[in-house]
């Protein structure tokens, strides 16, 4: 299982599986803009939540200082909940900021290569559709043909082909597994090592 570590996407995922799924710089740029907007909104929402948190603290402190024991307990519980949420919120905010910096770096590298970079983003996104879809449909055809040869479903191949070690490690492993099955030789062991015993 892959851990997200509080991120929406790790740099590797952004480069190889998100940007890597695009066929033109214009599509990669549009995708990065969507990623950027989502992370930017998460950061801005955190700032709003910090203001709301201050108001909740004031209300909780009033409860804590009230006469009734039930209100005091509610105030104490509210302050504990705010403190717990603040820890997670800070972590999420910091990782969103780091992810945004990486996405902005990707945008700065991709943008100069875009065919329609002189146009507003919405117009450029409309104009790149035909070319992007042409290459997408060609890739789907390639995946179907490779799937027939390897026996691996085309949707799985699509993801595998985006990995930087597809040709050097993944494809040879597929070939070895296929040969093992066809020759009746015992299955090759691709089970990961027990990481706790390493």
N, C-alpha and C positions, 0 to 999 in steps of 0.2 A: 504494500500500500504506500502511496506517495503522500507525504505530509505537506500541507500548504503553509505551515508556520505563520498563520494569520494573514497570509497574502491571498489575493484573488488569483494571481498567477506568478510563478517564479520566472526569472529572466529566461531560463532555458525553455520553458513552455511558451513564453511570448515569442521568442526567436524562432523556434523550430516547429511548434504546433499551431500557433496562431498566425504570425507573419508568414511562416513557412507554408501555410495552407493557401496563401494568396499567390496569384500567378503574375500580377503586374504591380509595379510600385504604387500605382494609384489606389489599388485595392488594399495594399498593405498600409498605405497612409490613412485611408478611410477607417480601416479596422483599428489602427493605433489611436485615431481621434476618438473612436467609440470607447476604447479602453481608458483613454485619458479622461474623458468626460465622467465615466463611472468612478474612477479613483478621485478625481477632483471633487465630485459631489460627496463622496464619503468623507473627505477631509473637511469640506464646508459643513456637512451635517454634524461632524464631531464638534466643531466650534459652536454650533447652535446648542448641542446637547450640554456643553460645558456651562452655558448661560442658564439653561433650564436646571442644571444640577445645583447651581448657586441658589436658585429659588427653592428647590426641594430641601436644601440644607437649612435655609431660614425657617421653612415650615416645620421641619423635623425638630429643630432646636426649640421652637415654640412648644411643640408637643412634649419634648423632654423636660421643659421647665413648667409644665402645667401641673395642676393639683392631682388629677386623676392618675392612678397607677396604670390603667390600660393605655391612656394617652402617652404616658412616659415610656412605656414599653414599645408602643408604635413608633415613637420618635427615635428610640434607641435602635430599633430594628431598621428603620429607614436610613439612619446614618451609617449603619453597618453595610446595608445593601448599596448605598451610594459609594462607599469606600471600596467595596469589592468590584463594582462595575467600573469605577475609575481606573483600576489597575488594568483591566482588560481593554478599556477604551483607549488608554494611553498606548498600549502595545499595538492595537489596530491602527491608531492614528499614525504612529511612527512607521509601521510597515507600509501603509498607504502612501505616505510621503516618499519613502524609498522607491516604491513601485512607480510612482508618478515621475520621479527623476529619471528612471530607466526608460519609461515610455517616451518621455520628452526627448531623450537622447536618440531613441529609435526614430522618432518623427524627424528630428533634425538631419539624420542620415538618409532617410527615405525621400523626404520632400523634394530635394533637388533633382531626383531621378524621375519624378512624376511627369507624365505626358501632358497633363492638364493643370499643372501647378500655377498657371497664370489666372485660373478661374476660381470663383468662389467654391468652397468645398461641396456644397449641395449640387452645383452644376457639374463639377468634375466627377462626382460620384455617379451621376446619371450617365455621363458620357463614357465612363470606363466599363460600364456593365457588359456591353457586347463582347469586347475583347476578353474581359475576365471570364465570362461564361464560356466563351469559345475554348479557352485553355482548360477550364474546369471540366468541360465535357470530354475533351481529349484525354485528360488525366483519368477520368472515370473509365473510358474505353481501355486505356493502358492497364488500369487495375483489374478490369474484368478479364483481359487476356492473360495477365500474369496470374490471376486467380485460377484460371483453367490449367495453367502449367504447374502451379505449386499446390493447388488444393486449399489455399488459404483464402477465406472470404475477402472480396474486394474492399469492403469497408475497413477491415483490419489492415489490409495491405496499404491503404491510403495513409493511415496513421504511421505504420512502420516505415514507409518511404520517406517520411518527413524527418525521421531520426537521423542524426549525422553519421551513425555507424550502420546504416542499413546495408550498404554494399559490403562493408568489411566484416560485419559480425552477424547481423540478423539474417540476411539472405543465405550465407553459408550454413547457418544453423537450420534454416528451413530446408535446405537441400539435404543436409545430413539426416534430419528427421524423416523426410520423405523417402530417402534411400533406405533407412532403417526399417521403415514400414514395408516398403516394396520387397526387400530381400528377406524379410522375416527375422532379421537380426534383432536382438534384444533392444528395447527402447534405449535411446541415449538419455543420460540423466542430466537434465537441465534444472533440477531442483536447486534453488539457492542454498548456500551453506547456512548453517545455523549461526547467525551473527553473534549470538551470545557465547558461542564456544570458540570464537576466533581469537 
